[in-house]
Amino acid sequence: MHGSIAKEVIKIAEIFRKHFDRFCNALCYKQSNAKAKRINGIIQVIKTICRGYRTFQYFRVTILFLCGGLDLCPRHLG
């Protein structure tokens, strides 16, 4: 049992060493790629739902409509 725990700790240490600069950037700049990952997740769902679209243009418009941040109920007109 102790051997398997040691292997896991070594594996985690190697991952940390390999990505150390990325960890430092995340801590220093307080930014992440969470928004990009969220948009990619939405696009994956759209791809699953829209398998029957005939053209890429319809697929693209659907992505832009759902991920474009449009306010469908504008508060100020004019």
C-alpha contacts under 8 A as a table, 3 or more apart, distances in Angstrom:
res1	aa1	res2	aa2	distance
1	M	4	S	5.42
1	M	5	I	6.52
2	H	5	I	5.18
2	H	6	A	6.19
3	G	6	A	5.10
3	G	7	K	6.23
4	S	7	K	5.06
4	S	8	E	6.31
5	I	8	E	5.14
5	I	9	V	6.26
6	A	9	V	5.11
6	A	10	I	6.12
7	K	10	I	5.10
7	K	11	K	6.09
8	E	11	K	4.98
8	E	12	I	6.22
9	V	12	I	5.12
9	V	13	A	6.14
10	I	13	A	5.01
10	I	14	E	6.17
11	K	14	E	5.16
11	K	15	I	6.34
12	I	15	I	5.11
12	I	16	F	6.18
13	A	16	F	5.05
13	A	17	R	6.10
14	E	17	R	5.04
14	E	18	K	6.01
15	I	18	K	5.08
15	I	19	H	6.19
16	F	19	H	5.31
16	F	20	F	5.49
16	F	23	F	7.95
17	R	20	F	5.11
19	H	22	R	5.35
19	H	23	F	6.40
20	F	23	F	5.12
20	F	24	C	6.26
21	D	24	C	5.08
21	D	25	N	6.18
22	R	25	N	5.04
22	R	26	A	6.15
23	F	26	A	5.14
23	F	27	L	6.29
24	C	27	L	5.16
24	C	28	C	5.98
25	N	28	C	5.10
25	N	29	Y	5.76
25	N	30	K	7.73
26	A	29	Y	5.61
26	A	30	K	5.41
26	A	31	Q	5.87
26	A	32	S	6.57
27	L	30	K	5.45
27	L	31	Q	7.97
32	S	35	K	7.71
33	N	36	A	5.34
33	N	37	K	6.26
34	A	37	K	5.02
34	A	38	R	6.07
35	K	38	R	5.04
35	K	39	I	6.28
36	A	39	I	5.16
36	A	40	N	6.14
37	K	40	N	5.01
37	K	41	G	6.09
38	R	41	G	5.05
38	R	42	I	6.32
39	I	42	I	5.07
39	I	43	I	6.21
39	I	67	C	6.72
40	N	43	I	4.99
40	N	44	Q	6.21
41	G	44	Q	5.07
41	G	45	V	6.41
42	I	45	V	5.13
42	I	46	I	6.23
42	I	67	C	7.68
43	I	46	I	4.93
43	I	47	K	6.09
43	I	63	I	6.48
44	Q	47	K	5.01
44	Q	48	T	6.33
45	V	48	T	5.11
45	V	49	I	6.25
46	I	49	I	5.08
46	I	50	C	5.75
46	I	62	T	7.76
46	I	63	I	7.19
47	K	50	C	5.20
47	K	51	R	6.11
47	K	59	F	7.86
48	T	51	R	5.93
50	C	53	Y	5.59
50	C	59	F	7.06
53	Y	56	F	7.40
53	Y	58	Y	6.53
53	Y	59	F	6.58
54	R	58	Y	7.47
55	T	58	Y	5.71
55	T	59	F	6.89
56	F	59	F	5.03
56	F	60	R	6.06
57	Q	60	R	5.03
57	Q	61	V	6.14
58	Y	61	V	5.17
58	Y	62	T	6.22
59	F	62	T	5.20
59	F	63	I	6.39
60	R	63	I	5.16
60	R	64	L	6.21
61	V	64	L	5.07
61	V	65	F	5.95
62	T	65	F	5.05
62	T	66	L	6.14
63	I	66	L	5.30
63	I	67	C	5.72
63	I	68	G	7.54
64	L	67	C	5.28
64	L	68	G	4.88
65	F	68	G	5.53
65	F	69	G	7.77
65	F	70	L	7.20
66	L	69	G	7.24
66	L	70	L	8.00
71	D	74	P	5.75
74	P	77	L	6.90
